[in-house]
Amino acid sequence: MTGWQNTAQHLLRGCEACSLVVGRLVSWLALAVVLVMMTSVVLRYGFGIGSIALQESVLYLHATLFVLGAGYTLARNDHVRVDIFYQRMSSLARARIDLLGSLLLLLPLAITLFVMSLDYVQVSWTRREGSAEAGGLPYLYLFKSLLLVLPVVLCIQGLAEALRALLTLTGGEPPARGDH
């Protein structure tokens, strides 16, 4: 194995480890979503108490789970794709598609999303924007920050995917996907 392939393997492992750790940690948000939603339903229908803040909490937690879990899903190779042709291709053909997809689609899209969202999120933070609903959560600016977190999470794992494909194409041995 050449020096650059060894470096690429280490970088790939680091990026993927980051995605997997974040994914495992945020998976607990699914339990939080269920518990908060259950509490909201019991309060509303059992005691006649409605809470906008609880309803918004479910929304915020659910979105956070999906945003922070995006890199984890990609690391596990569980993203949705059109598999009709891909599954029948050789490992080299799949590596070419993965490399081009990462470099020409995923990374540019993530970078564009980050750049285009920066001002929007910055204005929200400057205003310490809160919910428009009376009794809603005062932390909408934190929720909008997910627009910047998503591209970062995707770039980290997108780099890992590109390195994995590049190692495959150059005869290097990419490490096994983690967490399977």
C-alpha positions in Angstrom: 0.0 0.0 0.0 1.4 3.4 -1.0 1.8 6.3 1.4 -1.1 8.3 0.1 -3.4 5.2 0.3 -2.4 4.7 3.9 -3.1 8.4 4.7 -6.4 8.1 2.8 -7.4 5.0 4.9 -6.7 6.9 8.1 -8.6 9.9 7.0 -11.5 7.7 5.8 -11.6 5.9 9.2 -11.6 9.2 11.1 -14.4 10.7 9.0 -16.5 7.6 9.2 -15.9 7.2 13.0 -17.1 10.8 13.4 -20.3 10.0 11.4 -20.9 6.8 13.3 -20.4 8.3 16.8 -22.7 11.3 16.0 -25.3 8.9 14.5 -25.3 6.6 17.6 -25.6 9.6 19.9 -28.5 11.2 18.1 -30.3 7.9 17.7 -31.4 8.6 21.3 -33.4 11.5 20.0 -35.9 9.0 18.6 -36.7 8.0 22.2 -37.0 11.7 23.2 -39.4 12.3 20.3 -41.6 9.5 21.4 -41.6 10.5 25.0 -42.3 14.2 24.3 -45.0 13.3 21.9 -46.6 10.9 24.3 -46.5 13.5 27.0 -48.1 16.0 24.7 -50.9 13.6 23.8 -51.6 12.6 27.5 -51.7 16.2 28.6 -54.0 17.3 25.8 -56.4 14.4 25.7 -56.1 13.3 29.4 -56.0 16.6 31.1 -57.2 19.1 28.5 -53.8 20.9 28.6 -52.3 21.9 25.2 -48.7 23.1 24.8 -47.3 24.8 21.7 -43.8 24.4 23.2 -44.2 20.6 23.5 -45.4 20.4 20.0 -42.5 22.5 18.7 -40.1 20.3 20.8 -41.3 17.3 18.9 -40.6 19.1 15.6 -37.2 20.3 16.7 -36.1 16.9 18.0 -37.4 15.1 14.9 -35.6 17.4 12.5 -32.4 17.2 14.6 -32.5 13.5 14.5 -32.7 13.4 10.7 -30.2 16.2 10.1 -27.5 14.8 12.4 -28.3 11.2 11.3 -27.7 11.9 7.6 -23.9 11.2 7.8 -24.5 8.1 9.8 -27.0 6.8 7.3 -24.5 7.5 4.5 -21.7 5.8 6.4 -23.9 2.7 6.8 -24.7 2.8 3.0 -28.4 3.0 3.9 -29.3 6.1 1.8 -32.0 5.6 -0.8 -30.6 5.1 -4.3 -31.9 3.6 -7.6 -30.4 0.1 -7.2 -31.7 -1.4 -10.5 -28.4 -1.0 -12.3 -26.0 -0.2 -9.4 -26.4 -3.6 -7.7 -25.5 -5.5 -10.9 -22.3 -3.5 -11.5 -18.8 -4.5 -10.7 -17.2 -3.1 -7.6 -15.0 -0.8 -9.8 -18.0 0.5 -11.7 -19.8 1.2 -8.3 -16.7 2.9 -7.1 -16.6 5.2 -10.1 -20.2 6.1 -9.6 -19.7 6.7 -5.9 -16.6 8.9 -6.5 -18.3 11.0 -9.2 -21.5 11.2 -7.1 -19.5 12.4 -4.1 -17.3 14.9 -5.9 -19.8 16.2 -8.4 -23.1 16.0 -6.5 -22.9 15.5 -2.8 -20.0 17.8 -1.9 -21.0 20.7 -4.2 -24.6 20.5 -3.0 -23.6 20.5 0.7 -21.2 23.4 0.2 -23.8 25.4 -1.7 -26.4 24.7 1.0 -23.9 25.9 3.6 -23.1 29.1 1.8 -26.7 29.9 0.9 -27.9 29.3 4.4 -25.2 31.3 6.2 -26.8 34.7 6.0 -30.2 33.3 6.8 -28.9 31.6 10.0 -26.8 34.6 10.9 -29.8 37.0 10.8 -31.8 34.5 12.9 -29.0 34.4 15.5 -28.6 38.2 15.5 -32.4 38.6 16.3 -32.3 35.6 18.7 -35.4 34.6 16.7 -38.0 32.7 18.6 -41.3 31.0 17.6 -44.0 33.0 16.0 -46.5 31.2 18.1 -47.6 32.5 21.5 -46.2 30.0 24.0 -43.7 28.6 21.5 -40.0 27.9 22.1 -37.7 30.9 22.0 -34.9 29.0 20.3 -35.8 29.0 16.6 -32.4 30.4 15.8 -30.8 27.2 17.2 -33.2 25.1 15.1 -32.3 27.1 11.9 -28.6 26.4 12.7 -29.3 22.9 11.6 -29.1 24.3 8.0 -25.4 24.7 8.6 -24.9 21.5 10.5 -26.4 19.3 7.8 -23.9 20.3 5.1 -20.9 19.8 7.5 -22.2 16.3 8.5 -22.6 15.4 4.8 -19.2 16.8 3.8 -17.5 14.7 6.5 -19.1 11.5 5.3 -19.0 12.6 1.6 -15.2 12.9 1.9 -15.1 9.4 3.4 -17.2 8.0 0.6 -14.9 9.6 -2.0 -11.8 8.2 -0.3 -13.4 4.8 -0.1 -14.2 4.9 -3.9 -10.7 6.2 -4.7 -9.0 3.5 -2.7 -11.1 0.9 -4.5 -10.3 2.3 -7.9 -6.5 2.5 -7.2 -6.3 -1.0 -5.9 -6.0 0.0 -2.3 -8.0 -1.8 0.4 -10.7 0.4 1.9 -11.6 -0.5 5.4 -14.8 -2.3 6.0 -17.8 -0.1 6.6 -18.3 0.4 10.3 -21.3 -0.5 12.4 -22.7 -3.3 10.3 
